[in-house]
Amino acid sequence: FVLSMSIGSYQHLKFKGKVYAVGENLILRESSGKYLVCKLIEIIPTGGIANYEEWPSIKVQWYYHWNDLDISSLGIKDSDRIYLADNELFYSDHTDIVYIGSIYDKCDVYTIEDYDS
């Protein structure tokens, strides 16, 4: 891994031959094999994860698949579920610090406005 710093914080992380930047969307792979989508919001150079103190970690903000949420609490009626696409995601305010070894790849996430245009 390689880190690049810009004005007091790390903005880029090179891991397994790919460069990841703060603000990009990532696919992470859980140990169970499930794939998760998140936005990279911070690179933590060392000490972020117990047992991996010598490795960088990343702070991420999660996107959730609508099947993983209580849709009715979001104000979406059960009858409107037919309008939700299989690959539709919801951005959350939930953040976590995760081990960089869980990075699978980058991905594109489009807002409704981007998708419609």
Summary of the structure (lengths in Angstrom):
residues: 117
radius of gyration: 16.1
end to end distance: 37.1
largest distance: 49.8
contacts: 281
relative contact order: 0.22
helix: 18%
strand: 48%
